[in-house]
């Protein structure tokens, strides 16, 4: 029989362990997600088959990309795609949605944003995520400020609809403009409660930045991570999580401080390995070594 003294003793041990190894304080039952862009060569040909294989590889969440009101998700209307997810025991807490048409209108035509919001609601996704942006907006500090203003406007629409907008980085955002870089501008020129961040850890490291410094400066804002590893000999190549240069164990020790809620494995290229074998190995490593 467990006494109150035993309970307190056990609780104390658990608390002490968490202080020594912060990652132990992180929930071990977190779902591993996959950014479906990893399987872009396959999913458009067989949506149902690919999602079944993703579930079999050990994933319980996916992050979509490429949705349009006309084409849906790889030819499937949002409601049909949602059913395929459910049939495979998958959830989609986030999707990458192209902001090009909205930005091209200088933020005056929000019809695409509204279409994305509708799709997100159908899928039960709390996050509408900006995957990237390009063109003249990325070439100056003023361009980044203009983009930030338009993102804020779109984020307000999401908030009014009960959703959250987030921003996913590459490395171009870290280009310096005098004493500030584009990423800093996005962070400072947007409300942290309106625009959350999805940290692509590979791109942060490749840009020569420290993810922990970002988390420390913006605690609680990094609600999603892309877990993408960097090949040990070629920085432009990805590899299975745990096989590369990125120190994920060190980063995961700060997961709670960052505010992360969802994790998506992503691998943009594969070398001498079947992609499904690759994503399975990554899922296993995340579960066994990082959660």
C-alpha positions as CSV (number, residue, x, y, z in Angstrom):
1,X,0.0,0.0,0.0
2,X,1.4,3.4,-1.0
3,X,1.5,5.8,1.9
4,X,1.4,9.6,1.7
5,X,5.1,9.6,2.6
6,X,5.9,7.2,-0.2
7,X,4.0,9.3,-2.6
8,X,5.8,12.5,-1.7
9,X,9.1,10.7,-1.8
10,X,8.3,9.4,-5.3
11,X,7.1,12.8,-6.5
12,X,10.3,14.4,-5.1
13,X,12.4,11.9,-7.1
14,X,10.5,12.7,-10.3
15,X,10.9,16.4,-9.7
16,X,14.6,16.0,-9.1
17,X,15.0,13.9,-12.3
18,X,13.2,16.6,-14.3
19,X,15.6,19.2,-13.0
20,X,18.6,17.1,-13.9
21,X,17.2,16.0,-17.3
22,X,14.6,18.6,-18.4
23,X,13.4,16.3,-21.2
24,X,12.1,13.9,-18.7
25,X,9.5,16.4,-17.7
26,X,8.2,16.3,-21.3
27,X,5.3,14.1,-22.0
28,X,6.3,10.7,-23.4
29,X,3.0,10.2,-25.0
30,X,3.3,13.1,-27.5
31,X,2.3,12.2,-31.0
32,X,4.9,12.2,-33.7
33,X,3.8,14.1,-36.9
34,X,5.0,14.1,-40.4
35,X,5.1,17.1,-42.8
36,X,3.6,15.4,-45.9
37,X,5.9,17.5,-48.2
38,X,8.4,14.7,-47.4
39,X,6.4,12.4,-49.6
40,X,5.5,14.9,-52.3
41,X,6.6,12.6,-55.1
42,X,4.0,10.0,-54.0
43,X,1.0,11.6,-52.3
44,X,-0.5,13.2,-55.4
45,X,-0.6,9.8,-57.1
46,X,-2.2,7.8,-54.2
47,X,-3.4,9.9,-51.3
48,X,-5.1,7.1,-49.4
49,X,-2.3,4.7,-49.9
50,X,0.3,7.2,-48.7
51,X,-1.6,8.1,-45.6
52,X,-2.0,4.5,-44.7
53,X,1.8,4.0,-45.0
54,X,2.4,7.1,-42.9
55,X,0.2,5.7,-40.1
56,X,2.0,2.3,-40.4
57,X,5.3,4.1,-40.0
58,X,4.3,5.2,-36.6
59,X,2.8,8.7,-37.1
60,X,-0.3,10.0,-35.6
61,X,-0.3,13.5,-36.9
62,X,0.4,15.0,-40.3
63,X,0.9,18.6,-41.6
64,X,-0.5,19.3,-45.0
65,X,0.6,21.5,-47.8
66,X,-0.6,22.6,-51.2
67,X,-4.3,23.1,-50.5
68,X,-6.4,25.1,-52.8
69,X,-10.2,25.7,-52.9
70,X,-10.3,24.3,-56.4
71,X,-8.0,21.3,-56.1
72,X,-8.5,20.5,-52.4
73,X,-5.9,18.3,-50.9
74,X,-4.3,16.4,-53.8
75,X,-7.6,16.3,-55.6
76,X,-9.7,15.4,-52.6
77,X,-12.2,17.9,-51.2
78,X,-11.4,18.8,-47.6
79,X,-14.3,16.7,-46.1
80,X,-13.2,13.6,-48.0
81,X,-9.5,14.2,-47.0
82,X,-10.6,14.5,-43.4
83,X,-12.3,11.2,-43.6
84,X,-9.2,9.5,-45.0
85,X,-7.2,10.9,-42.1
86,X,-9.8,9.6,-39.6
87,X,-9.8,6.2,-41.2
88,X,-6.1,5.9,-40.6
89,X,-6.1,7.3,-37.1
90,X,-4.4,10.5,-38.1
91,X,-5.0,14.1,-37.1
92,X,-3.8,17.2,-38.9
93,X,-3.2,20.0,-36.4
94,X,-1.5,22.3,-39.0
95,X,-1.3,22.9,-42.7
96,X,1.1,24.9,-44.8
97,X,-1.0,27.3,-46.9
98,X,0.4,29.4,-49.8
99,X,0.2,33.1,-49.0
100,X,1.2,34.2,-52.5
101,X,-2.2,35.3,-53.8
102,X,-2.9,37.3,-50.6
103,X,0.5,39.0,-50.6
104,X,0.2,39.8,-54.3
105,X,-2.9,41.7,-53.5
106,X,-1.1,43.7,-50.8
107,X,-3.4,42.1,-48.3
108,X,-6.5,43.5,-49.9
109,X,-7.9,40.2,-51.2
110,X,-8.4,37.8,-48.2
111,X,-10.5,35.3,-50.1
112,X,-7.7,32.7,-50.1
113,X,-7.2,33.2,-46.3
114,X,-10.9,32.5,-45.8
115,X,-10.7,29.4,-47.9
116,X,-7.8,28.2,-45.8
117,X,-9.7,28.9,-42.6
118,X,-12.7,26.8,-43.9
119,X,-10.4,23.9,-44.8
120,X,-8.7,24.1,-41.4
121,X,-12.0,23.9,-39.6
122,X,-13.1,20.9,-41.7
123,X,-9.8,19.1,-40.8
124,X,-10.0,20.2,-37.1
125,X,-6.7,22.0,-37.5
126,X,-6.0,24.7,-34.9
127,X,-3.1,26.2,-37.0
128,X,-3.0,27.9,-40.4
129,X,0.7,28.0,-41.1
130,X,2.6,30.3,-43.5
131,X,5.2,28.1,-45.2
132,X,7.3,30.9,-46.7
133,X,7.2,34.0,-48.9
134,X,9.4,35.4,-51.6
135,X,10.0,38.2,-54.1
136,X,10.6,41.9,-53.3
137,X,9.3,41.6,-49.8
138,X,12.4,39.6,-48.7
139,X,14.9,42.0,-50.1
140,X,14.8,44.8,-47.6
141,X,13.9,45.5,-44.0
142,X,10.9,47.5,-45.2
143,X,9.8,44.5,-47.2
144,X,9.8,42.3,-44.1
145,X,7.9,45.0,-42.2
146,X,5.3,45.1,-45.0
147,X,5.0,41.3,-44.9
148,X,4.6,41.4,-41.1
149,X,1.8,43.8,-41.4
150,X,-0.1,41.7,-43.9
151,X,0.6,38.5,-41.8
152,X,-0.9,40.3,-38.8
153,X,-4.0,41.2,-40.7
154,X,-4.4,37.5,-41.9
155,X,-3.7,36.3,-38.3
156,X,-6.6,38.5,-37.1
157,X,-8.9,36.7,-39.5
158,X,-7.7,33.4,-38.1
159,X,-8.3,34.6,-34.5
160,X,-11.8,35.7,-35.3
161,X,-12.5,32.2,-36.6
162,X,-11.1,30.5,-33.6
163,X,-7.8,29.5,-35.2
164,X,-4.1,30.5,-34.8
165,X,-1.8,31.6,-37.5
166,X,1.9,30.5,-37.4
167,X,5.0,31.1,-39.4
168,X,7.5,28.5,-40.7
169,X,11.1,29.7,-41.3
170,X,13.7,28.7,-43.8
171,X,17.1,30.4,-43.7
172,X,16.5,33.5,-45.9
173,X,14.8,35.2,-43.1
174,X,18.1,35.5,-41.2
175,X,19.7,37.7,-43.8
176,X,21.0,40.9,-42.1
177,X,19.8,44.4,-42.9
178,X,22.2,46.5,-41.0
179,X,21.9,45.5,-37.3
180,X,18.7,43.5,-37.7
181,X,17.7,40.4,-39.7
182,X,14.4,39.6,-41.4
183,X,13.4,37.1,-38.8
184,X,13.8,39.5,-36.0
185,X,11.6,41.9,-37.9
186,X,8.9,39.3,-38.2
187,X,9.1,38.6,-34.5
188,X,9.1,42.2,-33.4
189,X,6.6,43.6,-35.9
190,X,3.9,41.0,-35.1
191,X,1.9,40.2,-31.9
192,X,3.2,37.1,-30.3
193,X,-0.4,36.1,-29.4
194,X,-1.5,36.5,-33.0
195,X,1.4,34.9,-34.9
196,X,3.1,31.9,-33.4
197,X,6.2,30.3,-34.8
198,X,7.0,26.9,-36.3
199,X,10.7,26.4,-35.9
200,X,12.3,24.5,-38.7
201,X,15.3,23.3,-36.7
202,X,17.3,22.3,-39.7
203,X,17.0,25.7,-41.3
204,X,17.8,27.5,-38.1
205,X,21.0,25.6,-37.6
206,X,21.9,25.8,-41.2
207,X,21.6,29.6,-41.0
208,X,24.1,29.5,-38.2
209,X,21.6,30.4,-35.5
210,X,21.0,28.8,-32.1
211,X,17.4,27.5,-31.6
212,X,17.8,27.8,-27.8
213,X,18.6,31.5,-28.1
214,X,15.4,31.9,-30.1
215,X,13.4,30.1,-27.5
216,X,14.9,32.1,-24.7
217,X,14.1,35.4,-26.4
218,X,10.6,34.3,-27.3
219,X,9.4,31.8,-24.7
220,X,6.1,30.1,-25.4
221,X,6.0,31.3,-29.0
222,X,7.4,28.2,-30.8
223,X,4.3,26.0,-30.7
224,X,5.5,23.7,-33.5
225,X,8.8,22.3,-34.6
226,X,10.0,20.7,-37.8
227,X,12.4,17.9,-36.8
228,X,14.7,17.7,-39.8
229,X,18.3,16.5,-39.6
230,X,21.3,17.7,-41.5
231,X,23.7,15.3,-43.2
232,X,27.1,15.1,-41.5
233,X,29.1,15.8,-44.6
234,X,26.7,17.9,-46.8
235,X,24.7,20.7,-45.2
236,X,22.3,20.8,-48.1
237,X,21.2,17.2,-47.6
238,X,18.8,15.8,-45.1
239,X,19.1,12.5,-43.3
240,X,17.1,10.4,-40.9
241,X,16.6,12.1,-37.5
242,X,19.4,11.2,-35.2
243,X,21.9,10.4,-37.9
244,X,23.0,14.0,-38.6
245,X,24.5,17.1,-37.2
246,X,21.6,18.6,-35.3
247,X,21.7,18.1,-31.5
248,X,18.1,17.2,-31.0
249,X,18.5,15.9,-27.4
250,X,19.9,19.3,-26.4
251,X,17.1,21.1,-28.2
252,X,14.4,18.9,-26.8
253,X,15.6,19.6,-23.3
254,X,14.1,23.1,-23.8
255,X,10.8,22.0,-25.4
256,X,8.6,23.1,-22.6
257,X,10.2,26.6,-22.4
258,X,9.8,27.0,-26.2
259,X,6.1,26.2,-25.9
260,X,6.0,23.4,-28.4
261,X,2.8,21.4,-28.8
262,X,3.3,19.6,-32.1
263,X,6.3,18.0,-33.8
264,X,6.6,17.2,-37.5
265,X,9.4,15.1,-38.9
266,X,10.3,16.4,-42.4
267,X,12.9,15.2,-44.8
268,X,13.2,17.1,-48.1
269,X,15.5,14.7,-49.8
270,X,16.5,11.0,-49.4
271,X,19.8,9.4,-50.3
272,X,20.1,5.6,-51.0
273,X,17.1,4.8,-48.8
274,X,13.4,4.1,-49.4
275,X,11.5,7.1,-48.2
276,X,9.1,5.0,-46.1
277,X,12.0,3.2,-44.4
278,X,13.5,6.6,-43.8
279,X,10.4,8.2,-42.2
280,X,9.9,5.0,-40.1
281,X,13.5,5.2,-38.7
282,X,13.0,8.9,-37.9
283,X,9.7,8.3,-36.1
284,X,11.3,5.5,-34.0
285,X,14.2,7.7,-33.0
286,X,12.0,10.6,-32.0
287,X,9.8,8.3,-29.8
288,X,12.7,6.3,-28.2
289,X,15.4,9.0,-27.8
290,X,13.6,12.4,-27.7
291,X,10.2,11.8,-26.1
